């Protein structure tokens, strides 16, 4: 079971997720401190480690639009967020897959901050609202990359299996 810690609307740009003024910081170990830096309360909770791993961010459509900055995905991977959105901007989605960020496409999702969710391979159940929503699965190859922890881990596994 996972808890929604942040609800966002449509067209959340990479500049909201990871503001451009922090672009000099690129190490995945350092980017999480700048996640949603302009959402001061949320960012403070994140920095103080008040947010549990596998907490959920719920968003509308076109999550991650804007620039192609990889830091927008890496800053969410560090705290092990699960991002559920109605749909994702193409480049953000591919960056997320490459980094192993758990991204879930759920076109009809309804959830509020504080709601408890149960996530399976084909649906999200909002236990608080007693509703369930179908997931649009990623292609098997893309899901395998996420499951491995990212493209580097996936490639390493494949190379080791072929020795």
VONU-582493 format. One record per residue (C-alpha): residue number from 1; x, y, z. Coordinates in nm, 3 decimals. Example, Ala and Ser with C-alpha at 12.3 -4.5 7.8 and 13.67 -1.06 7.14 Angstrom:
BEGIN
<site num="1" px="1.230" py="-0.450" pz="0.780"/>
<site num="2" px="1.367" py="-0.106" pz="0.714"/>
END
This chain:
BEGIN
<site num="1" px="0.000" py="0.000" pz="0.000"/>
<site num="2" px="0.126" py="0.347" pz="-0.089"/>
<site num="3" px="0.016" py="0.692" pz="0.017"/>
<site num="4" px="-0.037" py="0.992" pz="-0.211"/>
<site num="5" px="0.193" py="1.269" pz="-0.087"/>
<site num="6" px="0.141" py="1.519" pz="-0.369"/>
<site num="7" px="-0.136" py="1.579" pz="-0.620"/>
<site num="8" px="-0.066" py="1.789" pz="-0.927"/>
<site num="9" px="-0.266" py="1.893" pz="-1.231"/>
<site num="10" px="-0.197" py="1.884" pz="-1.604"/>
<site num="11" px="0.113" py="2.006" pz="-1.785"/>
<site num="12" px="0.360" py="1.986" pz="-1.495"/>
<site num="13" px="0.682" py="2.092" pz="-1.659"/>
<site num="14" px="1.032" py="1.974" pz="-1.585"/>
<site num="15" px="1.099" py="2.327" pz="-1.458"/>
<site num="16" px="0.843" py="2.269" pz="-1.181"/>
<site num="17" px="0.982" py="1.923" pz="-1.103"/>
<site num="18" px="1.348" py="2.033" pz="-1.112"/>
<site num="19" px="1.394" py="2.411" pz="-1.153"/>
<site num="20" px="1.652" py="2.520" pz="-1.409"/>
<site num="21" px="1.849" py="2.723" pz="-1.158"/>
<site num="22" px="1.977" py="2.394" pz="-1.012"/>
<site num="23" px="2.103" py="2.253" pz="-1.342"/>
<site num="24" px="2.465" py="2.273" pz="-1.223"/>
<site num="25" px="2.378" py="1.986" pz="-0.987"/>
<site num="26" px="2.356" py="1.672" pz="-1.194"/>
<site num="27" px="2.458" py="1.387" pz="-0.964"/>
<site num="28" px="2.160" py="1.160" pz="-0.894"/>
<site num="29" px="2.266" py="1.149" pz="-0.529"/>
<site num="30" px="2.230" py="1.529" pz="-0.504"/>
<site num="31" px="1.931" py="1.608" pz="-0.729"/>
<site num="32" px="1.654" py="1.490" pz="-0.489"/>
<site num="33" px="1.703" py="1.787" pz="-0.259"/>
<site num="34" px="1.580" py="2.015" pz="-0.538"/>
<site num="35" px="1.267" py="1.818" pz="-0.633"/>
<site num="36" px="0.974" py="2.059" pz="-0.649"/>
<site num="37" px="1.197" py="2.326" pz="-0.491"/>
<site num="38" px="0.935" py="2.596" pz="-0.546"/>
<site num="39" px="0.667" py="2.396" pz="-0.363"/>
<site num="40" px="0.827" py="2.502" pz="-0.037"/>
<site num="41" px="0.627" py="2.290" pz="0.209"/>
<site num="42" px="0.662" py="1.973" pz="0.004"/>
<site num="43" px="1.032" py="2.029" pz="-0.061"/>
<site num="44" px="1.094" py="2.091" pz="0.310"/>
<site num="45" px="0.920" py="1.763" pz="0.398"/>
<site num="46" px="1.132" py="1.587" pz="0.139"/>
<site num="47" px="1.458" py="1.736" pz="0.270"/>
<site num="48" px="1.364" py="1.646" pz="0.628"/>
<site num="49" px="1.301" py="1.286" pz="0.511"/>
<site num="50" px="0.939" py="1.299" pz="0.629"/>
<site num="51" px="0.825" py="1.129" pz="0.309"/>
<site num="52" px="0.849" py="0.751" pz="0.298"/>
<site num="53" px="0.997" py="0.558" pz="0.005"/>
<site num="54" px="0.733" py="0.436" pz="-0.244"/>
<site num="55" px="0.511" py="0.735" pz="-0.173"/>
<site num="56" px="0.300" py="0.843" pz="-0.469"/>
<site num="57" px="0.285" py="1.160" pz="-0.672"/>
<site num="58" px="-0.039" py="1.179" pz="-0.873"/>
<site num="59" px="-0.068" py="1.408" pz="-1.174"/>
<site num="60" px="-0.291" py="1.485" pz="-1.469"/>
<site num="61" px="-0.186" py="1.472" pz="-1.830"/>
<site num="62" px="0.144" py="1.563" pz="-1.993"/>
<site num="63" px="0.351" py="1.520" pz="-1.677"/>
<site num="64" px="0.714" py="1.616" pz="-1.740"/>
<site num="65" px="0.657" py="1.843" pz="-2.038"/>
<site num="66" px="0.912" py="2.108" pz="-2.125"/>
<site num="67" px="1.283" py="2.048" pz="-2.142"/>
<site num="68" px="1.457" py="1.716" pz="-2.177"/>
<site num="69" px="1.651" py="1.751" pz="-1.851"/>
<site num="70" px="1.720" py="1.411" pz="-1.703"/>
<site num="71" px="1.741" py="1.561" pz="-1.353"/>
<site num="72" px="1.360" py="1.592" pz="-1.347"/>
<site num="73" px="1.343" py="1.213" pz="-1.339"/>
<site num="74" px="1.653" py="1.151" pz="-1.126"/>
<site num="75" px="1.533" py="1.385" pz="-0.849"/>
<site num="76" px="1.220" py="1.167" pz="-0.816"/>
<site num="77" px="1.408" py="0.837" pz="-0.843"/>
<site num="78" px="1.628" py="0.915" pz="-0.540"/>
<site num="79" px="1.341" py="0.923" pz="-0.288"/>
<site num="80" px="1.185" py="0.622" pz="-0.467"/>
<site num="81" px="0.865" py="0.798" pz="-0.566"/>
<site num="82" px="0.598" py="0.624" pz="-0.767"/>
<site num="83" px="0.459" py="0.868" pz="-1.023"/>
<site num="84" px="0.107" py="0.800" pz="-1.145"/>
<site num="85" px="-0.019" py="1.030" pz="-1.419"/>
<site num="86" px="-0.293" py="1.032" pz="-1.679"/>
<site num="87" px="-0.007" py="1.043" pz="-1.931"/>
<site num="88" px="0.355" py="1.154" pz="-1.953"/>
<site num="89" px="0.550" py="1.378" pz="-2.188"/>
<site num="90" px="0.746" py="1.151" pz="-2.423"/>
<site num="91" px="1.101" py="1.254" pz="-2.329"/>
<site num="92" px="1.028" py="1.257" pz="-1.956"/>
<site num="93" px="0.881" py="0.908" pz="-1.980"/>
<site num="94" px="1.186" py="0.774" pz="-2.161"/>
<site num="95" px="1.422" py="0.942" pz="-1.912"/>
<site num="96" px="1.219" py="0.788" pz="-1.629"/>
<site num="97" px="1.239" py="0.442" pz="-1.782"/>
<site num="98" px="1.613" py="0.476" pz="-1.841"/>
<site num="99" px="1.663" py="0.570" pz="-1.474"/>
<site num="100" px="1.424" py="0.307" pz="-1.338"/>
<site num="101" px="1.172" py="0.554" pz="-1.196"/>
<site num="102" px="0.843" py="0.378" pz="-1.130"/>
<site num="103" px="0.605" py="0.556" pz="-1.368"/>
<site num="104" px="0.247" py="0.441" pz="-1.411"/>
<site num="105" px="0.010" py="0.558" pz="-1.682"/>
<site num="106" px="-0.343" py="0.561" pz="-1.543"/>
<site num="107" px="-0.572" py="0.771" pz="-1.767"/>
<site num="108" px="-0.866" py="0.788" pz="-1.526"/>
<site num="109" px="-0.685" py="0.816" pz="-1.193"/>
<site num="110" px="-0.867" py="0.997" pz="-0.916"/>
<site num="111" px="-0.674" py="1.056" pz="-0.595"/>
<site num="112" px="-0.603" py="1.326" pz="-0.342"/>
<site num="113" px="-0.307" py="1.383" pz="-0.112"/>
<site num="114" px="-0.345" py="1.147" pz="0.181"/>
<site num="115" px="-0.529" py="0.876" pz="-0.012"/>
<site num="116" px="-0.407" py="0.518" pz="0.028"/>
<site num="117" px="-0.347" py="0.331" pz="-0.298"/>
<site num="118" px="-0.292" py="-0.032" pz="-0.380"/>
<site num="119" px="-0.103" py="-0.077" pz="-0.706"/>
<site num="120" px="-0.094" py="-0.397" pz="-0.910"/>
<site num="121" px="0.023" py="-0.474" pz="-1.262"/>
<site num="122" px="-0.308" py="-0.378" pz="-1.421"/>
<site num="123" px="-0.486" py="-0.140" pz="-1.185"/>
<site num="124" px="-0.463" py="0.119" pz="-0.914"/>
<site num="125" px="-0.713" py="0.083" pz="-0.632"/>
<site num="126" px="-0.783" py="0.396" pz="-0.433"/>
<site num="127" px="-0.867" py="0.237" pz="-0.099"/>
<site num="128" px="-0.969" py="0.572" pz="0.051"/>
<site num="129" px="-1.224" py="0.649" pz="-0.221"/>
<site num="130" px="-1.310" py="0.281" pz="-0.286"/>
<site num="131" px="-1.252" py="0.313" pz="-0.661"/>
<site num="132" px="-1.028" py="0.128" pz="-0.904"/>
<site num="133" px="-0.862" py="0.251" pz="-1.221"/>
<site num="134" px="-0.707" py="0.060" pz="-1.512"/>
<site num="135" px="-0.339" py="0.105" pz="-1.589"/>
<site num="136" px="-0.211" py="0.145" pz="-1.944"/>
<site num="137" px="0.080" py="-0.099" pz="-1.939"/>
<site num="138" px="0.416" py="-0.003" pz="-2.078"/>
<site num="139" px="0.558" py="-0.228" pz="-2.348"/>
<site num="140" px="0.725" py="-0.533" pz="-2.191"/>
<site num="141" px="1.077" py="-0.421" pz="-2.285"/>
<site num="142" px="1.030" py="-0.080" pz="-2.120"/>
<site num="143" px="0.878" py="-0.232" pz="-1.806"/>
<site num="144" px="1.172" py="-0.474" pz="-1.786"/>
<site num="145" px="1.411" py="-0.177" pz="-1.777"/>
<site num="146" px="1.216" py="-0.016" pz="-1.490"/>
<site num="147" px="1.198" py="-0.348" pz="-1.303"/>
<site num="148" px="1.575" py="-0.389" pz="-1.336"/>
<site num="149" px="1.633" py="-0.045" pz="-1.183"/>
<site num="150" px="1.716" py="0.140" pz="-1.502"/>
<site num="151" px="1.890" py="0.098" pz="-1.836"/>
<site num="152" px="2.239" py="0.050" pz="-1.692"/>
<site num="153" px="2.124" py="-0.220" pz="-1.450"/>
<site num="154" px="1.915" py="-0.384" pz="-1.724"/>
<site num="155" px="2.209" py="-0.389" pz="-1.965"/>
<site num="156" px="2.441" py="-0.524" pz="-1.696"/>
<site num="157" px="2.194" py="-0.806" pz="-1.619"/>
<site num="158" px="2.163" py="-0.894" pz="-1.988"/>
<site num="159" px="2.540" py="-0.896" pz="-2.039"/>
<site num="160" px="2.597" py="-1.116" pz="-1.733"/>
<site num="161" px="2.324" py="-1.358" pz="-1.845"/>
<site num="162" px="2.494" py="-1.399" pz="-2.184"/>
<site num="163" px="2.837" py="-1.491" pz="-2.046"/>
END
